[in-house]
Amino acid sequence: MDILRGSPALSEFRVNKLLTRCQAHQLPVTTLYAEFVHFADLHHPLDSMSREKLEKLLTYGPTLPPHAPEGTLFLVTPARYLVALVVKGDRYCP
């Protein structure tokens, strides 16, 4: 199983809105950050070309400079449906 970090899940506007709500409820929250995480269930390790294609496919949305998030981690995963990505030849078929 490969785990790949994705793009930020919240815009700056959304982060500020959530921080305001936290402060209104007197919660001890000083900053928020959320990002997408991709889990690739592979039958075998990817070669460098396939890995590059997968990383390119999973590059989308807003970007931030690379950093190591700090604080409490809350991992939320879908329970009822999963998105599968099928590779057929050189094409990715969602």
C-alpha positions as CSV (number, residue, x, y, z in Angstrom):
1,M,0.0,0.0,0.0
2,D,1.4,3.3,-1.1
3,I,0.3,6.5,0.8
4,L,0.6,9.7,-1.2
5,R,0.0,13.2,0.2
6,G,-2.4,15.2,-1.9
7,S,-3.3,18.8,-2.3
8,P,-4.7,21.0,0.5
9,A,-8.4,20.3,1.1
10,L,-9.3,23.7,2.4
11,S,-8.9,27.2,0.8
12,E,-7.6,30.1,2.9
13,F,-11.1,31.5,3.0
14,R,-12.5,28.2,4.3
15,V,-9.7,27.9,7.0
16,N,-10.4,31.5,8.2
17,K,-14.2,30.8,8.3
18,L,-13.6,27.6,10.4
19,L,-11.2,29.3,12.7
20,T,-13.7,32.1,13.3
21,R,-16.3,29.4,14.2
22,C,-13.9,27.7,16.6
23,Q,-13.1,31.0,18.3
24,A,-16.8,31.8,18.6
25,H,-17.2,28.5,20.5
26,Q,-14.1,29.3,22.6
27,L,-12.2,26.2,21.3
28,P,-8.4,26.2,21.8
29,V,-7.7,26.0,18.1
30,T,-5.0,28.3,16.7
31,T,-4.6,26.9,13.2
32,L,-6.2,24.4,10.8
33,Y,-4.9,22.4,7.9
34,A,-6.4,19.6,5.9
35,E,-5.1,17.8,2.9
36,F,-6.2,14.9,0.7
37,V,-4.4,11.6,1.2
38,H,-4.3,8.9,-1.5
39,F,-4.0,5.2,-0.7
40,A,-2.8,3.1,-3.6
41,D,-3.4,-0.6,-3.1
42,L,-0.9,-2.1,-5.5
43,H,-0.3,-5.7,-6.5
44,H,3.4,-4.8,-7.0
45,P,5.7,-1.8,-6.6
46,L,5.4,0.8,-9.3
47,D,8.3,1.5,-11.6
48,S,9.6,5.1,-11.8
49,M,7.6,5.9,-14.9
50,S,4.3,4.6,-13.5
51,R,5.0,6.3,-10.1
52,E,5.5,9.6,-12.0
53,K,2.2,9.1,-13.9
54,L,0.3,8.4,-10.7
55,E,1.8,11.4,-8.9
56,K,1.0,13.6,-11.9
57,L,-2.6,12.3,-12.0
58,L,-3.0,13.1,-8.3
59,T,-1.7,16.7,-8.6
60,Y,-4.7,19.0,-8.6
61,G,-6.2,21.9,-6.8
62,P,-4.5,24.6,-4.7
63,T,-0.9,24.1,-3.8
64,L,1.2,25.1,-0.8
65,P,4.9,25.0,-0.2
66,P,5.9,21.5,1.1
67,H,5.8,21.3,4.9
68,A,5.3,18.8,7.7
69,P,1.9,19.4,9.4
70,E,2.1,19.5,13.2
71,G,-0.6,18.9,15.8
72,T,-3.3,16.4,16.2
73,L,-4.1,14.2,13.2
74,F,-7.7,13.3,12.4
75,L,-7.8,10.9,9.5
76,V,-11.2,10.7,7.8
77,T,-11.9,8.1,5.2
78,P,-15.0,7.3,3.1
79,A,-17.0,4.4,4.6
80,R,-19.6,3.6,2.1
81,Y,-18.0,4.2,-1.3
82,L,-14.5,4.2,-2.6
83,V,-13.2,5.6,-5.8
84,A,-11.3,3.0,-7.8
85,L,-8.8,3.9,-10.5
86,V,-8.1,1.2,-13.1
87,V,-5.1,1.3,-15.3
88,K,-5.6,-0.1,-18.8
89,G,-2.5,0.1,-21.0
90,D,-1.4,3.7,-20.8
91,R,-4.9,5.1,-19.9
92,Y,-6.2,5.8,-16.4
93,C,-10.0,5.0,-16.2
94,P,-11.8,6.3,-13.1
